[in-house]
Amino acid sequence: MGAGLAGFAAAVRAAEQGLSVLVFEKLTDAQHICNSRLTGGIFHVALHGLVDPPALIAERIRNATGGTAEPALVDAVSEDALRLVRWLQLQGIRFMKSGREPWQDFTLAPPALPQFGRQWKGRAGDVMLLTLEARLGKHDGRVLRGHRATRLAMQDGRCTGLEGEAAGGTSFSVDAGAVVVADGGFQASHSLLCEHITPQPAHLKQRNAQTGMGDALSMARAVGACSIGIGHFYGHLLSRTSLDNDALWPFPWADDLARSSIVVGSDGHRIADEGIGGVYLANQIAKLPDPASTFVIFDDATWNGPGRLRAMSANPYMTDAGGKLYSASTLSELAAISGLPQHALAAEVESYNAAIAANDLARLWPPRSEPKSAAWPIRTGPFHALPIVPGITYTMGGIRIDGDSRVLDTNGSPIAGLYAAGAATGGLEGGPRSGYVGGLIKAGVTGLRASEHIAGKHVAGGHINQSINTTGDTHGRSRQATV
């Protein structure tokens, strides 16, 4: 269920091992939009390379997530990250080095260029999915588009298939030896976001394909699956203008500005430790009563320093694309035009500058750290206030799985026949700092592990209980297949 990287990794690897495979995709387009197509295409683990010893990779995952990552998933990713890339290369997928850092060594080719808008066709994730689908076809696997799974079939505690609706409203059901759910998370579901992430889902910018509705999570919960880490997401800080201007996503970010200066709420006070980084700040802002109420405050030195750090930097691309930026020669003028309380903002900036001068950022409240970049003082005008919102890319939490991608129930036991992969799962990313491990690696490794466990434990059998016309047969004769 789901034709992104996680679904295709599971499907192709299962077909390689001699299993009969069907992939169900709810969208009808042959190049259906999904996060795997919009990806930047860098395969990394917690912003580090893949060729280091597994023990070192595992330690990096634990550090990024504050030790909250499930040990079995830490082991799975640290052991199989490089193997995943080598397997993808065997499928004909090309990689390139996109920068000087080791974490940029395995980037999908041709690369997805940082630019205004979302021009993904013929690049990175699009080529990857097209290549994997072609490989699946060579192993006699099939993708059935316009088929949305809505319910898992269970018998005697075992998942025995799924049911759903095809395009046009026709229902279908499948009897299967095993089912892998891989629908990419719940980032586009306002009801699930409101339940788990934010009180104001409309004030998060959908920095994604807007297709992840949490179907897998809902279906798995309905059959007794446990969820884990459900309150975190991967995303970046975007211009608040992006809520009405699609030219301002997926780039540029405001992360570099935020972690080098201060982020304040509508009361003029800091809201969190900016030094941890943009993903953490996006999660903290999302929890506020109004996620569209914060500003990054900085001076001209920061605007022309960290503000120009990236290829698609906030300076000048954010304002070039129409993003709002308030600027003034004094802090009092800046407060007046941005609507922030003058005295509160001035006091916050004064305390921040004094802590920098004393080399004692820990005395601030909230305390300020510098794990990723130095704190820049706010001293030299013009001063700037950048209105921001969190941009959500994918949810980090979801269905709890073990190291073989088996779905676990609320007692921690595997649900026989049921597997989950990719952003539909939880337990790897998140933690107190919303630690980011890497969506592509997570998707690919969990997909591979699911199919390899199925192949080792597979119970043969299964068939489609509905006439599905996949060969131009106008009589709609049924086809036999297993998942």
C-alpha positions as CSV (number, residue, x, y, z in Angstrom):
1,M,0.0,0.0,0.0
2,G,1.7,3.1,-1.3
3,A,4.0,3.6,-4.3
4,G,6.8,5.8,-2.8
5,L,10.3,4.7,-2.0
6,A,9.3,2.6,1.0
7,G,6.6,0.8,-1.0
8,F,8.7,0.2,-4.1
9,A,11.7,-0.9,-2.0
10,A,9.5,-3.5,-0.3
11,A,7.9,-4.5,-3.6
12,V,11.0,-4.8,-5.8
13,R,12.9,-6.7,-3.1
14,A,10.0,-9.1,-2.5
15,A,9.7,-9.7,-6.2
16,E,13.4,-10.3,-6.5
17,Q,13.0,-13.1,-3.9
18,G,10.3,-14.8,-6.0
19,L,7.1,-13.5,-4.3
20,S,4.1,-12.4,-6.2
21,V,3.6,-8.6,-5.6
22,L,0.9,-6.0,-6.1
23,V,1.4,-2.4,-5.2
24,F,-1.8,-0.4,-4.5
25,E,-1.5,3.4,-5.1
26,K,-4.5,5.6,-4.5
27,L,-3.5,8.2,-7.1
28,T,-4.1,7.6,-10.8
29,D,-1.3,9.5,-12.5
30,A,1.6,7.4,-13.8
31,Q,3.9,9.9,-12.2
32,H,1.8,10.4,-9.1
33,I,2.9,13.1,-6.8
34,C,4.4,12.0,-3.4
35,N,7.1,13.1,-1.1
36,S,9.5,10.6,-2.6
37,R,9.2,12.5,-5.9
38,L,9.7,15.9,-4.3
39,T,12.7,14.8,-2.3
40,G,16.0,16.7,-2.3
41,G,17.5,13.2,-2.9
42,I,20.3,13.0,-0.3
43,F,20.8,9.7,1.4
44,H,22.3,10.3,4.9
45,V,21.9,9.3,8.5
46,A,21.4,12.3,10.9
47,L,23.4,14.5,8.5
48,H,26.4,12.2,8.4
49,G,27.8,9.8,5.9
50,L,26.9,6.2,5.3
51,V,30.3,4.5,5.0
52,D,31.3,4.7,8.7
53,P,31.2,1.7,11.0
54,P,27.6,0.8,12.1
55,A,28.4,1.4,15.7
56,L,29.4,5.0,15.0
57,I,26.2,5.5,12.8
58,A,24.1,4.1,15.7
59,E,25.7,6.5,18.1
60,R,24.8,9.4,15.9
61,I,21.2,8.3,15.7
62,R,21.0,8.0,19.5
63,N,22.6,11.5,19.9
64,A,20.2,13.1,17.4
65,T,17.2,11.7,19.1
66,G,18.3,12.1,22.7
67,G,18.4,8.3,23.1
68,T,14.7,7.8,22.4
69,A,15.0,5.9,19.1
70,E,13.9,2.2,19.3
71,P,17.1,0.1,19.6
72,A,15.9,-2.4,17.0
73,L,15.4,0.4,14.5
74,V,18.8,2.0,15.4
75,D,20.4,-1.3,14.6
76,A,18.5,-1.8,11.4
77,V,19.4,1.6,9.9
78,S,23.0,1.6,11.1
79,E,23.5,-1.9,9.7
80,D,21.7,-1.4,6.4
81,A,22.0,2.2,5.3
82,L,24.9,1.6,3.0
83,R,23.5,-1.7,1.9
84,L,20.3,0.1,0.8
85,V,22.3,2.5,-1.4
86,R,24.3,-0.4,-3.0
87,W,21.0,-2.2,-3.6
88,L,19.5,0.8,-5.3
89,Q,22.6,1.1,-7.5
90,L,22.0,-2.5,-8.6
91,Q,18.5,-1.5,-9.6
92,G,20.0,1.1,-12.0
93,I,19.6,4.2,-9.7
94,R,22.5,6.7,-10.0
95,F,24.1,8.8,-7.3
96,M,26.4,11.7,-7.3
97,K,28.3,13.8,-4.7
98,S,26.5,17.1,-4.3
99,G,28.8,18.8,-1.8
100,R,32.0,18.7,0.2
101,E,30.5,17.1,3.3
102,P,30.4,13.3,3.7
103,W,26.6,13.3,4.2
104,Q,26.3,14.7,0.6
105,D,28.2,11.7,-0.9
106,F,25.1,9.8,-2.0
107,T,22.7,12.2,-3.8
108,L,20.2,11.1,-6.4
109,A,21.2,11.9,-10.0
110,P,20.2,14.0,-11.8
111,P,19.9,16.2,-8.7
112,A,16.9,18.1,-7.5
113,L,18.1,21.7,-7.7
114,P,17.2,24.1,-4.9
115,Q,14.9,26.6,-6.7
116,F,11.6,28.4,-6.5
117,G,8.7,26.1,-6.9
118,R,8.7,22.3,-7.3
119,Q,10.2,21.3,-10.6
120,W,10.7,17.6,-10.0
121,K,10.0,15.8,-13.2
122,G,13.0,14.0,-14.7
123,R,15.1,14.6,-11.6
124,A,16.1,12.8,-8.4
125,G,13.1,11.2,-6.8
126,D,11.1,11.0,-10.0
127,V,13.8,9.1,-11.8
128,M,14.2,6.8,-8.8
129,L,10.6,5.8,-8.6
130,L,10.3,5.4,-12.4
131,T,13.4,3.1,-12.3
132,L,12.0,1.1,-9.4
133,E,8.7,0.6,-11.1
134,A,10.3,-0.6,-14.2
135,R,12.4,-3.1,-12.2
136,L,9.2,-4.3,-10.5
137,G,7.7,-4.9,-13.9
138,K,10.6,-7.0,-15.0
139,H,9.9,-9.3,-12.0
140,D,6.2,-9.5,-13.0
141,G,5.1,-7.2,-10.1
142,R,2.3,-4.7,-10.8
143,V,1.1,-1.3,-9.6
144,L,-2.6,-0.8,-9.5
145,R,-3.3,2.9,-9.5
146,G,-6.5,4.5,-8.4
147,H,-6.8,1.9,-5.6
148,R,-7.1,3.3,-2.1
149,A,-6.8,0.8,0.8
150,T,-9.3,1.5,3.6
151,R,-9.4,-1.5,5.8
152,L,-7.1,-4.4,6.8
153,A,-8.6,-7.9,6.8
154,M,-7.9,-9.9,9.9
155,Q,-8.5,-13.6,10.8
156,D,-7.4,-15.3,14.0
157,G,-5.1,-12.4,14.9
158,R,-3.4,-12.4,11.5
159,C,-3.6,-9.8,8.7
160,T,-4.9,-11.7,5.7
161,G,-5.3,-8.9,3.2
162,L,-6.9,-5.5,2.7
163,E,-10.0,-3.9,1.3
164,G,-10.5,-0.6,-0.4
165,E,-12.1,1.5,-3.2
166,A,-11.0,1.7,-6.8
167,A,-11.4,4.8,-9.0
168,G,-15.0,5.2,-9.8
169,G,-16.2,3.9,-6.5
170,T,-15.8,0.2,-7.1
171,S,-14.8,-1.8,-4.0
172,F,-12.0,-4.4,-4.0
173,S,-10.5,-6.8,-1.6
174,V,-7.3,-8.8,-1.6
175,D,-6.3,-12.0,0.2
176,A,-2.6,-11.9,0.9
177,G,0.2,-13.8,2.5
178,A,1.5,-10.4,3.9
179,V,0.6,-6.7,3.7
180,V,3.1,-3.8,3.8
181,V,1.5,-0.4,4.5
182,A,3.7,2.5,3.3
183,D,1.6,5.5,2.7
184,G,4.0,8.2,3.8
185,G,2.6,9.6,7.1
186,F,-0.2,11.9,8.1
187,Q,1.2,15.4,7.4
188,A,-1.7,16.4,5.2
189,S,-4.5,15.2,7.5
190,H,-5.8,18.3,9.4
191,S,-7.7,16.0,11.9
192,L,-4.6,13.9,12.8
193,L,-2.4,17.0,12.9
194,C,-4.8,18.7,15.3
195,E,-4.9,15.5,17.4
196,H,-1.1,15.0,17.6
197,I,0.9,18.0,16.3
198,T,-0.7,21.4,16.5
199,P,-3.9,23.2,17.6
200,Q,-3.9,25.2,14.3
201,P,-3.1,22.8,11.3
202,A,-4.0,25.6,8.8
203,H,-1.1,27.6,10.2
204,L,1.4,25.0,9.2
205,K,2.6,25.3,5.6
206,Q,2.3,22.0,3.8
207,R,5.9,21.6,2.6
208,N,5.1,18.2,1.0
209,A,3.0,16.5,-1.7
210,Q,-0.2,16.9,0.4
211,T,-1.0,13.2,-0.2
212,G,-0.1,11.7,3.2
213,M,-3.4,11.4,5.0
214,G,-2.5,8.8,7.6
215,D,-4.6,5.9,6.1
216,A,-2.0,3.3,7.2
217,L,-1.9,4.7,10.7
218,S,-5.7,4.7,11.0
219,M,-6.1,1.2,9.5
220,A,-3.3,-0.3,11.7
221,R,-4.7,1.3,14.9
222,A,-8.1,-0.3,14.0
223,V,-6.6,-3.8,14.2
224,G,-4.7,-3.1,17.5
225,A,-1.4,-1.6,16.3
226,C,0.6,0.6,18.7
227,S,1.7,4.1,17.6
228,I,4.9,5.8,18.9
229,G,6.6,9.2,18.7
230,I,3.4,10.6,17.2
231,G,3.9,14.2,18.2
232,H,7.0,15.1,16.0
233,F,7.5,16.0,12.4
234,Y,10.4,16.8,10.0
235,G,10.2,20.3,8.5
236,H,11.8,23.7,8.2
237,L,11.0,27.4,9.0
238,L,9.4,29.2,6.1
239,S,8.3,32.7,5.5
240,R,4.8,33.3,6.9
241,T,3.9,34.7,3.5
242,S,4.2,31.1,2.2
243,L,0.7,30.4,3.6
244,D,-0.6,32.4,0.7
245,N,2.3,32.3,-1.8
246,D,3.4,28.9,-3.1
247,A,6.6,30.4,-4.6
248,L,8.0,30.3,-1.0
249,W,8.2,26.5,-0.6
250,P,10.0,24.2,-0.4
251,F,12.8,26.9,-0.4
252,P,14.1,29.2,0.9
253,W,14.3,28.3,4.6
254,A,14.7,30.7,7.6
255,D,16.5,28.0,9.6
256,D,20.0,29.5,9.4
257,L,18.8,32.9,10.5
258,A,16.8,31.5,13.4
259,R,19.6,29.4,14.8
260,S,22.0,32.4,14.6
261,S,19.7,34.9,16.3
262,I,16.4,34.8,18.3
263,V,12.8,33.6,17.6
264,V,10.1,35.5,19.5
265,G,6.4,35.1,19.9
266,S,3.7,37.7,19.7
267,D,4.6,38.8,23.2
268,G,8.1,39.7,22.2
269,H,9.8,36.9,24.2
270,R,11.9,34.0,23.0
271,I,10.0,30.7,22.7
272,A,12.7,28.0,22.6
273,D,16.4,27.1,22.2
274,E,17.3,28.4,18.8
275,G,20.7,26.7,18.7
276,I,19.2,23.3,18.3
277,G,18.1,24.1,14.8
278,G,15.2,24.6,12.4
279,V,13.5,21.2,12.7
280,Y,13.3,21.5,16.5
281,L,12.1,25.1,16.3
282,A,9.4,24.2,13.7
283,N,8.1,21.6,16.2
284,Q,8.1,24.0,19.1
285,I,6.3,26.7,17.1
286,A,3.7,24.2,15.9
287,K,2.7,23.6,19.5
288,L,1.9,27.3,20.2
289,P,-1.7,28.4,20.3
290,D,-1.0,30.1,17.0
291,P,1.9,28.8,14.9
292,A,1.7,31.8,12.7
293,S,2.6,34.3,15.4
294,T,6.4,34.1,15.6
295,F,9.3,36.2,14.2
296,V,13.0,35.8,13.7
297,I,14.7,39.0,15.1
298,F,18.2,39.8,13.8
299,D,20.4,42.7,12.6
300,D,22.0,43.5,9.2
301,A,25.2,41.6,10.0
302,T,23.3,38.4,10.5
303,W,21.1,39.1,7.4
304,N,24.3,39.3,5.3
305,G,26.1,36.5,7.2
306,P,24.0,33.4,8.0
307,G,21.2,34.9,5.9
308,R,23.3,34.1,2.8
309,L,24.7,30.7,3.9
310,R,22.8,28.4,1.4
311,A,22.4,28.2,-2.3
312,M,18.7,29.2,-1.9
313,S,19.3,31.5,1.1
314,A,16.8,33.7,2.8
315,N,18.8,36.7,1.7
316,P,17.8,37.6,-1.0
317,Y,15.5,34.8,-2.3
318,M,12.9,35.0,0.4
319,T,12.1,38.7,-0.3
320,D,12.6,38.2,-4.0
321,A,9.7,35.7,-4.0
322,G,7.5,38.1,-2.1
323,G,8.2,37.1,1.5
324,K,7.5,39.8,4.1
325,L,10.4,41.3,6.0
326,Y,10.1,44.2,8.4
327,S,13.2,46.5,8.6
328,A,13.9,49.6,10.7
329,S,16.8,51.6,11.9
330,T,16.0,51.1,15.6
331,L,14.4,48.3,17.6
332,S,11.6,50.5,18.8
333,E,10.7,51.3,15.2
334,L,10.9,47.6,14.3
335,A,8.5,46.8,17.2
336,A,6.1,49.4,16.0
337,I,5.9,48.2,12.4
338,S,5.8,44.5,13.2
339,G,3.3,44.8,15.9
340,L,5.5,43.4,18.7
341,P,5.6,44.9,22.2
342,Q,8.4,47.5,22.2
343,H,9.6,47.1,25.8
344,A,9.4,43.3,25.8
345,L,11.4,43.0,22.5
346,A,14.0,45.5,23.7
347,A,14.5,43.7,27.0
348,E,14.8,40.3,25.2
349,V,17.4,41.6,22.8
350,E,19.3,43.3,25.6
351,S,19.4,40.1,27.6
352,Y,20.5,38.1,24.6
353,N,23.3,40.4,23.7
354,A,24.5,40.5,27.3
355,A,24.6,36.7,27.5
356,I,26.7,36.6,24.3
357,A,29.1,39.2,25.7
358,A,29.4,37.2,28.9
359,N,29.8,33.9,27.1
360,D,27.0,32.6,29.2
361,L,24.0,31.7,27.0
362,A,22.8,29.1,29.5
363,R,21.6,31.9,31.7
364,L,18.9,32.9,29.2
365,W,15.4,31.6,29.5
366,P,14.8,29.4,27.6
367,P,18.5,28.5,27.8
368,R,20.4,28.9,24.6
369,S,22.9,26.3,23.2
370,E,25.2,26.5,20.2
371,P,25.5,22.9,18.8
372,K,25.1,23.9,15.2
373,S,26.1,27.5,14.8
374,A,27.2,30.5,16.9
375,A,24.8,33.0,18.3
376,W,25.1,36.4,16.5
377,P,24.5,39.5,18.5
378,I,21.7,41.9,17.5
379,R,23.5,45.3,17.7
380,T,23.9,47.0,14.3
381,G,20.9,48.5,12.4
382,P,19.0,48.2,10.3
383,F,17.2,45.6,12.4
384,H,14.9,43.0,10.9
385,A,11.8,41.0,11.9
386,L,11.0,38.0,9.7
387,P,7.5,36.6,10.2
388,I,7.7,32.8,10.0
389,V,5.6,29.6,10.1
390,P,6.6,25.9,10.4
391,G,6.7,24.1,7.1
392,I,5.8,20.4,7.6
393,T,7.4,17.8,5.3
394,Y,6.6,14.5,6.9
395,T,5.5,13.2,10.3
396,M,8.2,11.4,12.2
397,G,5.9,9.3,14.4
398,G,3.5,6.6,13.4
399,I,3.0,2.8,13.6
400,R,5.4,1.0,15.9
401,I,7.5,-1.6,14.2
402,D,10.3,-3.9,15.1
403,G,13.7,-4.3,13.3
404,D,12.1,-6.4,10.6
405,S,9.3,-3.8,10.0
406,R,6.7,-6.0,11.6
407,V,3.8,-4.0,13.1
408,L,3.6,-4.3,16.8
409,D,0.4,-4.3,18.9
410,T,-0.1,-2.4,22.1
411,N,1.5,-5.3,24.0
412,G,4.7,-5.1,21.9
413,S,4.0,-8.3,20.0
414,P,4.1,-8.5,16.2
415,I,0.8,-8.6,14.3
416,A,1.2,-11.6,12.0
417,G,1.2,-10.8,8.3
418,L,1.3,-7.0,8.8
419,Y,4.3,-4.8,8.1
420,A,4.9,-1.0,7.8
421,A,7.6,1.0,6.2
422,G,8.7,4.6,5.7
423,A,7.0,7.7,7.2
424,A,4.0,5.6,8.2
425,T,6.2,4.3,11.0
426,G,7.5,5.8,14.2
427,G,10.2,5.0,16.7
428,L,13.3,6.1,14.8
429,E,13.1,9.9,14.6
430,G,11.9,12.5,17.1
431,G,12.7,12.6,20.8
432,P,13.1,15.7,22.9
433,R,14.9,17.6,20.2
434,S,12.8,16.3,17.3
435,G,15.9,14.6,16.1
436,Y,16.1,14.1,12.3
437,V,17.6,10.9,11.0
438,G,16.7,10.9,7.3
439,G,13.5,10.1,5.6
440,L,15.0,8.4,2.5
441,I,17.2,6.0,4.5
442,K,14.3,5.2,6.9
443,A,11.9,4.5,3.9
444,G,14.4,2.3,2.0
445,V,15.7,0.3,4.9
446,T,12.3,-0.4,6.5
447,G,11.0,-1.4,3.0
448,L,13.9,-3.8,2.4
449,R,13.6,-5.3,5.8
450,A,9.9,-5.9,5.5
451,S,10.2,-7.8,2.3
452,E,13.1,-9.8,3.4
453,H,11.3,-11.0,6.5
454,I,8.2,-11.8,4.4
455,A,10.3,-13.9,2.1
456,G,11.8,-15.8,5.0
457,K,8.5,-16.3,6.8
458,H,6.0,-16.2,3.9
459,V,2.8,-18.3,3.9
460,A,1.9,-18.8,0.2
461,G,-1.5,-18.0,-1.1
462,G,-3.9,-15.2,-1.8
463,H,-6.0,-13.7,-4.6
464,I,-7.8,-10.6,-5.7
465,N,-11.6,-10.8,-5.0
466,Q,-12.6,-8.2,-7.7
467,S,-12.3,-7.9,-11.4
468,I,-9.4,-5.5,-12.0
469,N,-8.8,-4.7,-15.6
470,T,-5.0,-4.2,-16.0
471,T,-4.5,-5.6,-19.5
472,G,-7.2,-3.8,-21.5
473,D,-9.6,-6.7,-21.0
474,T,-13.0,-5.0,-21.5
475,H,-14.7,-8.0,-19.9
476,G,-12.9,-7.3,-16.7
477,R,-11.8,-10.9,-16.1
478,S,-10.2,-11.3,-12.6
479,R,-6.5,-11.8,-12.2
480,Q,-4.9,-14.0,-9.6
481,A,-2.1,-12.4,-7.5
482,T,-0.6,-12.2,-4.0
483,V,0.9,-9.4,-2.1
